[in-house]
Amino acid sequence: MRYMSQSAVCRTTTINEDLGQVGYIFSDKTGTLTANELRLRAITVGHVHYGGPVGSPGGVMGEGHRSHSEEFDGLGDGEEEYEGDPSPAVFDRSRFMKHLRGATDDSIGHLDVEAGAGVKIESQRDILHHFASLVATCHSVTPDFGTAAAARSARMSMTTRRGSQREPVVAQLSDGWRPKYAGESPDECCLVEAAAVCLGYKLIEREQSDLQLELELAAGDAQQQRWRVEGVVPFTNERKRSTVIVYPPRDDEDVLYVYTKGADDVMLGRLSSRTGCQEITDSSVAAVNRYSHEGFRTLIFAMKAISRAQWQEYKERLNGAALMGPGAAKDALLAAVHDEIESDLTPLGCTGMEDRLQDHVPEAIIRLKAAGIRVCMITGDKLGTAIEIARTCGLIKEDAADWPADGAVDLGSKRAGKQALVVFDFDTPAESCGRLKAAADALARVEGGDDDDVDFSIVISGRSLGHALDDIHVDDRATCRDDAVAGYLTDLLMKASGVVVCRATKEQKSQVVSLVMDRVGSEGSLCLAIGDGANDVPMLNKAHVGIAIFGKEGMAAVQNADFAIAQFWHLTRMLLVHGRLCYLRISKLASSSDARGTDGGDGLVVRYFISSSRIWW
């Protein structure tokens, strides 16, 4: 099992036979089912959509959306193909650059958006500038020059105008120079490269607290600007957003910009209701919903302006918290300041990025399901994106019919060729738990009779999962988790043809595995978890068997797994060939030892270990 130069790795020799007893697989999505090779497919800034096959069959935006590239075929004049993409997105770059350079367009209209600290967004040019600046500055990516000589050559090609410390550094660009980017987050690398290729804002240098950008401000005329980074609030799985506080490259340093990007479920509650903001928020929400139904990963972008005095106050509070000893009090104080910084934001727009499936994933899932193994995909993506990816990889049937939240329970029928899709995504514990009970009751009514005929898949959000598994609060009174509700959920997980858990935290990944593990002992099946990132480690450690994918997000998963493979489809050979053979050999060894006694058994032990040592290599 080799992919390119990467072979499978066995980190333990004590559970090889367990691979032949796996009945349930719990899989991460990004980097496990998908390649973690992101491509920017669509952008909406303000009310205007740029890029992507807009208006075409299967395209991102449908009728009625305000777009300036509604119909085009192929690559026309001024349209740019995102290099390296086998299925390229097409950006209407000519129109984007016209708007960025201030060209008028009566169909856009006038903007009147308050951004704070006396800063107003009055045109599409203004909002595009802030959007592109946010993409180019809010990240931890660094340009990769390749060699020190190339870096020196790039710097020497700049003719710099030097002035006071407040004066921006401006330089003419070297022709044809295009850096590559390196970073821990594939999302950020994708966005920064897209900013350089498509938006005209190219990151060319990063030095501690300074970012050097190359801006294509006019046709054939590009300049450099230096942005000073004053503060960073990094992305975490719990926060689901990241923020940078920067001084813009101008003489007036009385105003700073807070640039924030993140998942829609955490960003929408932080957006401002100031003049002009709600209309942009509505456009962004509509675009995010459409992008997610295409299976794209989505982000919302927002900003606000703050005064120098406001930033000094924030810094003092952050410095005070930093002096505190480690503990909950320090974490709470830092979180409170960060929440205040990231509140009342002015919406700018959103993006949709595609993360294609790894090769042979649909075929692998079909084979695993045909072998009687149930597969559950657990992801942090939003509900629409998760469902679309599940359909694409064959975990959920394309024609699965949604069970309406207010309708009668329908668990589908294999004989009738009808699969039901049961979605649990509710705002309150009462709704989540009530619908789980209704579905479990419907399943109980057919068990013992025609239960093998039911054919349903379930999708549950992290919010509803929390309602079912966590301690909840009703009228400010704490109530303990209801084990009966957890039982309803477990019944559904173990009977569903496919399971998707979306907007899940790393703790919830482990919780889902635990639910099924507590029940499977009686049927002799084992649970396997597979993932590629550090947030998958609790799930890998919890399952009977932990499998890591060699990915792009570090080695934490590999170091904590029992086995490591390069591609998801290798799992079919690992389980259905090597795992089965290993289990059969041990079964034969045990039965032969009982029949022939100790002396005969010793010879069998030697032969078994010789054969099993060749399983992996």
C-alpha positions as CSV (number, residue, x, y, z in Angstrom):
1,M,0.0,0.0,0.0
2,R,2.1,2.8,-1.4
3,Y,1.1,6.2,-2.7
4,M,3.9,8.0,-4.6
5,S,6.8,7.7,-2.2
6,Q,4.8,7.1,1.0
7,S,4.3,3.6,2.3
8,A,1.9,2.4,5.0
9,V,3.3,2.4,8.5
10,C,2.4,-0.1,11.3
11,R,3.0,1.4,14.7
12,T,1.7,-1.6,16.7
13,T,1.7,-5.4,16.1
14,T,-0.7,-6.4,18.7
15,I,-4.0,-5.5,17.0
16,N,-3.6,-6.7,13.4
17,E,-6.4,-9.1,13.8
18,D,-8.7,-6.3,15.0
19,L,-8.7,-5.0,11.4
20,G,-10.8,-8.0,10.4
21,Q,-13.5,-7.3,13.0
22,V,-14.2,-3.6,12.1
23,G,-17.9,-2.9,11.8
24,Y,-18.0,0.9,12.2
25,I,-15.7,3.5,10.6
26,F,-15.6,7.1,11.9
27,S,-13.9,9.4,9.4
28,D,-12.7,13.0,9.3
29,K,-13.5,14.8,6.1
30,T,-10.8,17.4,5.3
31,G,-7.6,15.7,4.4
32,T,-9.0,12.3,5.0
33,L,-11.8,11.9,2.4
34,T,-10.7,15.0,0.6
35,A,-7.2,15.9,-0.7
36,N,-6.9,19.1,1.3
37,E,-5.9,20.9,-1.9
38,L,-8.1,23.9,-1.9
39,R,-9.1,26.0,-4.9
40,L,-11.0,29.3,-4.7
41,R,-14.2,28.9,-6.7
42,A,-16.3,32.0,-6.0
43,I,-16.2,35.4,-4.2
44,T,-19.0,37.7,-3.2
45,V,-18.0,41.2,-2.1
46,G,-20.7,43.6,-1.0
47,H,-23.6,42.8,-3.3
48,V,-21.5,41.7,-6.2
49,H,-20.4,38.2,-7.2
50,Y,-17.0,37.7,-8.9
51,G,-15.8,34.5,-10.5
52,G,-17.1,30.9,-10.8
53,P,-19.4,29.5,-13.4
54,V,-22.2,31.8,-12.5
55,G,-25.6,31.1,-13.9
56,S,-24.5,27.9,-15.7
57,P,-26.2,24.6,-15.0
58,G,-24.8,23.4,-11.7
59,G,-23.1,26.7,-11.1
60,V,-22.8,28.5,-7.8
61,M,-25.3,31.3,-8.1
62,G,-28.8,30.9,-9.3
63,E,-31.2,33.4,-10.8
64,G,-32.0,36.5,-9.0
65,H,-28.6,37.0,-7.5
66,R,-26.9,40.3,-8.2
67,S,-24.0,39.4,-10.4
68,H,-21.6,41.0,-12.9
69,S,-20.5,37.9,-14.6
70,E,-23.8,36.1,-15.1
71,E,-22.9,34.3,-18.4
72,F,-19.6,33.5,-20.0
73,D,-18.0,30.5,-21.6
74,G,-14.4,29.7,-21.3
75,L,-11.7,32.2,-20.7
76,G,-12.5,35.5,-22.2
77,D,-10.4,38.7,-22.3
78,G,-9.3,39.7,-18.9
79,E,-10.5,36.5,-17.3
80,E,-7.9,34.5,-15.4
81,E,-7.4,30.8,-14.9
82,Y,-6.2,29.8,-11.4
83,E,-3.0,27.9,-12.4
84,G,-2.5,24.4,-11.1
85,D,-6.2,23.6,-11.0
86,P,-7.3,20.7,-13.2
87,S,-10.8,22.1,-13.2
88,P,-10.2,25.8,-13.2
89,A,-12.3,28.4,-11.7
90,V,-12.9,31.4,-13.9
91,F,-12.6,34.8,-12.3
92,D,-14.0,37.9,-14.0
93,R,-10.8,39.6,-13.2
94,S,-11.2,42.5,-15.6
95,R,-14.4,43.7,-13.9
96,F,-13.0,43.1,-10.5
97,M,-9.9,45.3,-11.4
98,K,-12.1,47.9,-12.9
99,H,-14.2,48.2,-9.7
100,L,-11.0,48.1,-7.6
101,R,-9.6,51.0,-9.6
102,G,-12.7,53.1,-9.2
103,A,-14.5,52.6,-12.5
104,T,-18.2,53.5,-12.3
105,D,-20.9,51.0,-12.8
106,D,-24.5,52.2,-12.5
107,S,-25.8,48.7,-11.7
108,I,-23.8,48.6,-8.4
109,G,-25.1,51.8,-6.9
110,H,-23.7,53.9,-4.1
111,L,-22.7,52.3,-0.8
112,D,-23.1,54.0,2.6
113,V,-21.6,51.8,5.2
114,E,-20.3,52.9,8.6
115,A,-17.0,51.0,9.5
116,G,-16.3,52.8,12.9
117,A,-13.8,55.4,14.0
118,G,-15.2,57.8,11.4
119,V,-14.3,55.5,8.5
120,K,-17.0,55.0,5.8
121,I,-17.3,52.7,2.9
122,E,-18.9,54.7,0.1
123,S,-18.1,52.7,-3.1
124,Q,-17.5,49.3,-4.4
125,R,-13.8,50.3,-4.7
126,D,-13.7,50.9,-1.0
127,I,-15.2,47.6,0.0
128,L,-13.0,45.7,-2.5
129,H,-9.9,47.3,-1.1
130,H,-10.7,46.3,2.4
131,F,-11.7,42.7,1.3
132,A,-8.4,42.2,-0.7
133,S,-6.4,43.8,2.1
134,L,-8.0,41.4,4.6
135,V,-7.2,38.4,2.5
136,A,-3.6,39.5,2.0
137,T,-2.9,40.3,5.7
138,C,-5.1,38.1,8.0
139,H,-3.0,34.9,7.9
140,S,0.2,33.2,9.1
141,V,1.5,32.5,5.6
142,T,5.0,33.4,4.5
143,P,6.3,33.8,0.9
144,D,8.6,30.9,-0.1
145,F,11.4,32.4,-2.2
146,G,13.1,29.0,-2.7
147,T,16.6,30.2,-2.2
148,A,18.3,33.1,-0.3
149,A,19.8,34.3,-3.6
150,A,16.3,34.7,-5.1
151,A,15.2,36.6,-2.0
152,R,18.1,39.0,-2.2
153,S,17.5,39.5,-5.9
154,A,13.9,40.3,-5.3
155,R,14.8,42.9,-2.6
156,M,17.5,44.5,-4.8
157,S,15.1,44.9,-7.6
158,M,13.0,47.3,-5.5
159,T,13.6,51.1,-5.8
160,T,12.5,52.3,-2.4
161,R,11.5,55.8,-1.4
162,R,12.5,56.3,2.2
163,G,11.0,58.8,4.5
164,S,9.8,59.1,8.1
165,Q,8.7,55.9,10.0
166,R,5.1,56.9,9.3
167,E,5.7,57.2,5.6
168,P,4.9,54.0,3.6
169,V,7.6,52.2,1.8
170,V,6.8,52.3,-1.9
171,A,8.7,50.4,-4.6
172,Q,8.3,49.5,-8.3
173,L,7.8,45.9,-8.9
174,S,10.3,43.5,-10.5
175,D,8.8,42.0,-13.7
176,G,7.6,38.5,-13.6
177,W,8.5,37.8,-10.0
178,R,5.8,35.6,-8.3
179,P,6.5,34.0,-4.9
180,K,5.0,30.8,-3.7
181,Y,3.5,30.6,-0.2
182,A,4.0,28.2,2.7
183,G,1.8,27.9,5.9
184,E,0.2,25.6,8.3
185,S,-3.4,26.2,6.9
186,P,-4.2,25.1,3.4
187,D,-7.2,27.6,3.5
188,E,-4.9,30.5,4.1
189,C,-2.4,29.4,1.5
190,C,-5.2,29.2,-1.0
191,L,-6.6,32.6,-0.2
192,V,-3.2,34.4,-0.2
193,E,-2.3,32.8,-3.5
194,A,-5.7,33.8,-4.9
195,A,-5.2,37.4,-3.6
196,A,-2.0,37.5,-5.6
197,V,-3.2,35.9,-8.8
198,C,-6.8,37.2,-9.0
199,L,-7.2,40.2,-6.7
200,G,-4.0,42.1,-7.4
201,Y,-2.8,42.1,-3.8
202,K,0.4,40.0,-3.7
203,L,2.2,39.2,-0.4
204,I,6.0,39.4,-1.2
205,E,7.6,39.7,2.2
206,R,6.9,39.0,5.9
207,E,9.2,40.3,8.6
208,Q,8.1,39.8,12.2
209,S,5.4,42.5,12.5
210,D,5.6,43.9,8.9
211,L,3.9,42.7,5.7
212,Q,5.1,43.9,2.3
213,L,2.3,43.8,-0.3
214,E,2.5,44.4,-4.0
215,L,-0.6,46.1,-5.3
216,E,-1.7,46.3,-8.9
217,L,-3.3,49.7,-8.6
218,A,-3.4,50.4,-12.3
219,A,-2.8,48.5,-15.5
220,G,0.9,48.0,-15.8
221,D,1.6,50.0,-12.7
222,A,2.1,48.1,-9.4
223,Q,3.5,49.4,-6.2
224,Q,4.5,48.1,-2.8
225,Q,3.0,48.9,0.5
226,R,4.2,48.0,4.0
227,W,1.5,47.1,6.6
228,R,2.4,47.0,10.2
229,V,0.7,44.2,12.2
230,E,-0.1,45.3,15.8
231,G,-1.9,42.3,17.1
232,V,-3.1,38.8,16.1
233,V,-5.9,36.7,17.5
234,P,-5.2,33.3,16.0
235,F,-7.6,30.7,14.7
236,T,-8.5,27.8,17.0
237,N,-11.0,25.0,16.5
238,E,-13.1,26.4,19.3
239,R,-13.1,30.0,18.0
240,K,-13.5,29.1,14.3
241,R,-12.1,32.5,13.3
242,S,-8.9,34.6,13.1
243,T,-8.2,38.3,13.4
244,V,-5.4,40.7,12.7
245,I,-5.1,44.3,13.8
246,V,-3.1,46.4,11.4
247,Y,-1.9,49.9,10.7
248,P,-2.7,50.8,7.1
249,P,0.2,52.1,5.0
250,R,-0.4,55.9,5.3
251,D,0.9,58.8,7.2
252,D,-2.1,59.0,9.5
253,E,-1.7,56.4,12.2
254,D,-4.7,57.4,14.3
255,V,-6.8,54.6,12.8
256,L,-6.2,50.9,12.8
257,Y,-8.2,48.2,11.0
258,V,-9.5,45.0,12.6
259,Y,-9.7,42.3,9.9
260,T,-11.5,39.1,10.8
261,K,-12.5,36.0,8.8
262,G,-14.2,32.9,10.0
263,A,-17.1,30.4,9.8
264,D,-20.5,31.8,9.2
265,D,-22.0,30.4,12.4
266,V,-19.6,32.3,14.6
267,M,-19.3,35.4,12.4
268,L,-22.9,36.3,11.8
269,G,-23.5,37.1,15.5
270,R,-20.5,39.5,15.4
271,L,-21.7,41.6,12.4
272,S,-22.8,45.2,12.9
273,S,-26.3,46.6,12.5
274,R,-24.9,50.0,11.5
275,T,-26.0,51.8,8.4
276,G,-25.7,49.7,5.3
277,C,-24.4,46.6,7.0
278,Q,-27.5,44.5,7.0
279,E,-27.9,44.5,3.3
280,I,-24.3,43.2,2.8
281,T,-24.9,40.6,5.5
282,D,-28.0,39.4,3.7
283,S,-26.0,39.1,0.4
284,S,-23.2,37.2,2.2
285,V,-25.6,34.8,3.9
286,A,-27.4,34.0,0.5
287,A,-24.0,33.4,-1.2
288,V,-22.7,31.2,1.7
289,N,-25.8,29.0,1.5
290,R,-25.5,28.6,-2.3
291,Y,-21.8,27.9,-2.0
292,S,-22.3,25.3,0.7
293,H,-24.9,23.4,-1.5
294,E,-22.1,23.1,-4.1
295,G,-19.9,21.4,-1.5
296,F,-17.6,24.5,-1.1
297,R,-16.0,25.4,2.2
298,T,-17.1,28.9,3.1
299,L,-15.7,31.8,5.0
300,I,-17.2,35.2,5.9
301,F,-14.9,38.3,5.9
302,A,-15.5,41.4,8.0
303,M,-13.7,44.5,9.4
304,K,-13.9,47.5,11.6
305,A,-11.9,50.6,12.2
306,I,-10.7,51.5,15.7
307,S,-8.9,54.6,17.0
308,R,-5.3,54.4,18.4
309,A,-6.7,55.2,21.8
310,Q,-9.1,52.2,21.6
311,W,-6.2,49.9,20.6
312,Q,-4.1,51.1,23.5
313,E,-6.9,50.3,25.9
314,Y,-7.2,46.8,24.4
315,K,-3.4,46.3,24.6
316,E,-3.3,47.2,28.3
317,R,-6.0,44.7,29.1
318,L,-4.3,42.0,27.0
319,N,-0.9,42.7,28.7
320,G,-2.5,42.6,32.1
321,A,-4.0,39.2,31.3
322,A,-0.6,38.0,29.9
323,L,1.0,38.6,33.3
324,M,-1.5,36.3,35.1
325,G,-0.6,32.7,35.8
326,P,-2.0,30.0,33.7
327,G,-5.6,29.1,34.5
328,A,-9.2,29.6,33.7
329,A,-9.2,33.2,35.0
330,K,-6.5,34.2,32.5
331,D,-8.3,32.4,29.6
332,A,-11.6,34.0,30.4
333,L,-10.1,37.5,30.5
334,L,-8.3,37.0,27.2
335,A,-11.4,35.6,25.6
336,A,-13.5,38.6,26.9
337,V,-11.0,41.1,25.3
338,H,-10.9,39.1,22.1
339,D,-14.7,39.0,21.9
340,E,-14.8,42.8,22.4
341,I,-12.3,43.4,19.6
342,E,-14.1,41.1,17.3
343,S,-17.6,42.6,17.8
344,D,-19.6,45.1,15.8
345,L,-17.8,44.2,12.6
346,T,-18.7,45.5,9.2
347,P,-19.4,42.7,6.7
348,L,-17.3,42.7,3.5
349,G,-18.2,39.4,1.7
350,C,-17.5,35.7,1.6
351,T,-15.6,33.1,-0.4
352,G,-16.3,29.5,-1.5
353,M,-13.4,27.1,-1.8
354,E,-13.5,23.6,-3.3
355,D,-11.6,20.7,-1.7
356,R,-11.8,17.8,-4.1
357,L,-12.2,14.2,-3.0
358,Q,-9.2,12.0,-2.9
359,D,-8.9,9.5,-5.7
360,H,-11.2,6.4,-5.5
361,V,-13.0,7.5,-2.3
362,P,-16.5,6.8,-3.7
363,E,-15.5,3.3,-4.8
364,A,-13.8,2.7,-1.4
365,I,-17.0,3.6,0.5
366,I,-19.2,1.5,-1.7
367,R,-16.9,-1.5,-1.1
368,L,-16.8,-0.9,2.7
369,K,-20.6,-0.6,2.9
370,A,-21.0,-3.8,0.7
371,A,-18.9,-5.6,3.3
372,G,-21.4,-4.6,6.0
373,I,-19.3,-1.8,7.5
374,R,-21.1,1.3,8.5
375,V,-19.4,4.7,7.8
376,C,-19.8,7.9,9.7
377,M,-18.2,11.2,8.4
378,I,-17.5,13.8,11.2
379,T,-16.5,17.3,10.0
380,G,-16.4,20.8,11.2
381,D,-17.9,22.1,8.0
382,K,-21.4,23.6,7.8
383,L,-24.4,21.4,7.2
384,G,-24.9,22.1,3.5
385,T,-21.3,21.5,2.6
386,A,-21.2,18.3,4.6
387,I,-24.3,16.9,3.0
388,E,-23.1,17.7,-0.5
389,I,-19.7,16.0,0.1
390,A,-21.5,13.0,1.6
391,R,-23.6,12.7,-1.5
392,T,-20.5,13.1,-3.8
393,C,-18.6,10.3,-2.0
394,G,-21.6,7.9,-1.9
395,L,-22.1,8.0,1.8
396,I,-25.7,9.4,1.2
397,K,-27.6,8.5,-1.9
398,E,-28.0,11.4,-4.4
399,D,-31.8,10.9,-4.4
400,A,-32.2,10.5,-0.6
401,A,-35.4,12.4,0.3
402,D,-35.3,14.9,3.2
403,W,-37.5,14.1,6.2
404,P,-39.2,17.4,7.0
405,A,-38.7,18.6,10.6
406,D,-42.4,18.9,11.0
407,G,-43.5,15.8,9.1
408,A,-44.1,12.2,9.9
409,V,-41.2,10.0,10.4
410,D,-40.1,8.1,7.3
411,L,-37.1,5.7,7.5
412,G,-37.1,4.7,3.8
413,S,-37.3,1.3,2.2
414,K,-34.5,-0.8,0.5
415,R,-37.0,-2.8,-1.5
416,A,-38.7,0.3,-2.7
417,G,-35.3,1.9,-3.5
418,K,-36.1,4.9,-1.4
419,Q,-33.6,6.3,1.1
420,A,-34.7,8.8,3.7
421,L,-32.4,11.6,4.9
422,V,-33.1,12.6,8.5
423,V,-31.5,15.9,9.5
424,F,-31.1,17.1,13.1
425,D,-30.2,20.7,13.3
426,F,-32.3,22.5,15.9
427,D,-31.9,25.6,18.1
428,T,-33.2,24.2,21.4
429,P,-32.6,21.0,23.4
430,A,-36.3,20.3,23.4
431,E,-36.5,20.2,19.6
432,S,-33.3,18.1,19.2
433,C,-34.2,15.6,21.8
434,G,-37.9,15.4,20.7
435,R,-37.0,14.6,17.1
436,L,-34.3,12.1,18.1
437,K,-37.0,10.3,20.2
438,A,-39.5,10.3,17.4
439,A,-37.0,8.8,14.9
440,A,-35.8,6.2,17.5
441,D,-39.5,5.3,18.2
442,A,-40.1,4.8,14.5
443,L,-37.1,2.5,14.3
444,A,-38.2,0.5,17.4
445,R,-41.6,-0.1,15.8
446,V,-40.0,-2.0,12.9
447,E,-37.2,-3.8,14.8
448,G,-37.7,-7.5,15.1
449,G,-40.0,-7.4,12.1
450,D,-38.9,-5.7,8.9
451,D,-36.1,-3.6,10.3
452,D,-33.6,-4.9,7.6
453,D,-35.7,-3.1,5.0
454,V,-35.3,0.4,6.4
455,D,-32.8,2.6,4.5
456,F,-32.1,6.0,6.0
457,S,-29.1,8.3,6.6
458,I,-28.8,10.8,9.3
459,V,-27.2,14.2,9.5
460,I,-26.7,15.8,12.9
461,S,-25.1,19.1,13.7
462,G,-22.7,19.7,16.6
463,R,-25.4,21.9,18.2
464,S,-28.0,19.1,18.3
465,L,-25.4,16.6,19.2
466,G,-24.6,18.8,22.2
467,H,-28.2,18.9,23.1
468,A,-28.3,15.1,23.2
469,L,-25.0,14.4,25.0
470,D,-24.1,17.4,27.1
471,D,-25.5,18.8,30.4
472,I,-28.0,21.4,29.4
473,H,-29.6,24.4,31.1
474,V,-33.3,25.2,31.2
475,D,-34.5,28.4,32.8
476,D,-31.0,28.9,34.3
477,R,-31.2,25.5,36.1
478,A,-28.7,22.9,35.3
479,T,-30.1,19.5,34.2
480,C,-28.0,16.5,33.7
481,R,-27.7,14.7,30.4
482,D,-30.6,12.4,29.6
483,D,-29.1,8.9,29.0
484,A,-32.3,7.9,27.3
485,V,-31.7,10.5,24.6
486,A,-28.1,9.3,24.1
487,G,-29.6,5.9,23.7
488,Y,-32.0,7.1,21.0
489,L,-29.0,8.6,19.1
490,T,-27.0,5.5,19.4
491,D,-29.8,3.4,18.0
492,L,-29.9,5.6,15.0
493,L,-26.2,5.7,14.5
494,M,-25.9,1.9,14.5
495,K,-28.8,1.4,12.0
496,A,-28.3,4.2,9.6
497,S,-26.9,3.5,6.1
498,G,-24.8,6.6,6.4
499,V,-24.1,9.1,9.1
500,V,-22.8,12.7,8.9
501,V,-21.9,14.9,11.9
502,C,-21.3,18.5,10.9
503,R,-20.0,21.5,12.8
504,A,-18.4,19.1,15.3
505,T,-15.6,19.8,17.8
506,K,-12.8,17.4,18.4
507,E,-14.4,16.5,21.7
508,Q,-17.7,15.7,19.9
509,K,-15.8,13.4,17.5
510,S,-14.6,11.4,20.5
511,Q,-18.1,11.4,22.0
512,V,-19.7,9.9,18.9
513,V,-17.1,7.1,18.8
514,S,-17.7,6.4,22.5
515,L,-21.4,6.1,22.0
516,V,-21.1,3.3,19.5
517,M,-18.2,1.6,21.3
518,D,-20.3,1.2,24.5
519,R,-22.8,-0.7,22.5
520,V,-20.9,-2.8,19.9
521,G,-19.3,-5.3,22.4
522,S,-22.4,-7.4,22.3
523,E,-22.3,-7.9,18.5
524,G,-18.6,-8.6,18.3
525,S,-17.8,-5.6,16.0
526,L,-15.0,-3.0,16.6
527,C,-14.8,0.7,15.9
528,L,-12.2,2.3,13.7
529,A,-11.4,6.0,13.5
530,I,-9.4,7.6,10.7
531,G,-8.1,11.2,10.4
532,D,-5.2,13.4,9.5
533,G,-5.1,16.3,11.9
534,A,-4.4,17.1,15.5
535,N,-8.1,17.6,16.2
536,D,-8.6,14.0,15.2
537,V,-6.3,12.6,17.9
538,P,-8.9,12.2,20.7
539,M,-11.1,10.2,18.2
540,L,-8.1,8.0,17.1
541,N,-7.2,7.3,20.7
542,K,-10.7,6.5,21.7
543,A,-11.5,3.9,19.0
544,H,-10.5,0.3,19.0
545,V,-8.3,1.0,16.0
546,G,-6.9,4.4,15.1
547,I,-5.7,5.0,11.5
548,A,-3.9,8.2,10.4
549,I,-3.6,9.7,7.0
550,F,-0.3,11.2,6.1
551,G,-1.5,14.8,5.4
552,K,-0.6,18.4,5.3
553,E,-1.4,19.4,8.9
554,G,1.5,17.9,10.8
555,M,2.3,14.5,12.2
556,A,0.2,14.6,15.4
557,A,-2.3,12.1,14.0
558,V,0.4,9.7,12.7
559,Q,2.2,9.8,16.0
560,N,-1.0,8.8,17.9
561,A,-2.4,6.2,15.5
562,D,-2.0,2.4,15.4
563,F,-1.4,2.5,11.6
564,A,-0.8,5.2,9.0
565,I,-1.7,5.2,5.3
566,A,-1.3,7.7,2.5
567,Q,-4.8,7.5,1.0
568,F,-8.3,6.7,2.2
569,W,-8.9,4.0,-0.4
570,H,-6.0,2.0,1.0
571,L,-8.4,1.3,3.9
572,T,-10.3,-1.2,1.8
573,R,-7.2,-3.4,1.2
574,M,-6.2,-3.0,4.8
575,L,-9.5,-4.2,6.2
576,L,-11.0,-6.5,3.6
577,V,-7.7,-8.3,2.7
578,H,-5.0,-8.0,5.3
579,G,-7.4,-7.6,8.3
580,R,-9.6,-10.5,7.2
581,L,-6.6,-12.8,6.5
582,C,-5.0,-12.0,9.8
583,Y,-8.2,-12.7,11.7
584,L,-8.7,-16.0,9.9
585,R,-5.2,-17.1,10.6
586,I,-5.5,-16.4,14.3
587,S,-8.9,-18.2,14.4
588,K,-7.3,-21.2,12.7
589,L,-4.3,-21.0,15.1
590,A,-6.6,-21.0,18.1
591,S,-8.7,-23.9,16.9
592,S,-5.6,-26.0,15.9
593,S,-4.0,-25.4,19.2
594,D,-7.0,-26.7,21.1
595,A,-7.1,-29.8,18.9
596,R,-3.4,-30.7,18.7
597,G,-2.2,-29.7,22.2
598,T,0.8,-27.6,23.3
599,D,3.5,-29.3,21.2
600,G,1.6,-29.0,17.9
601,G,0.6,-25.5,18.7
602,D,4.1,-24.2,19.1
603,G,4.9,-25.0,15.4
604,L,1.7,-23.2,14.3
605,V,2.7,-20.1,16.3
606,V,6.1,-19.9,14.5
607,R,4.4,-20.3,11.1
608,Y,1.7,-17.7,11.9
609,F,4.2,-15.0,12.9
610,I,6.3,-15.6,9.7
611,S,3.2,-15.1,7.6
612,S,1.8,-12.1,9.5
613,S,5.2,-10.3,9.3
614,R,4.6,-10.0,5.6
615,I,1.2,-8.5,5.8
616,W,2.4,-4.9,5.5
617,W,5.5,-5.0,3.4
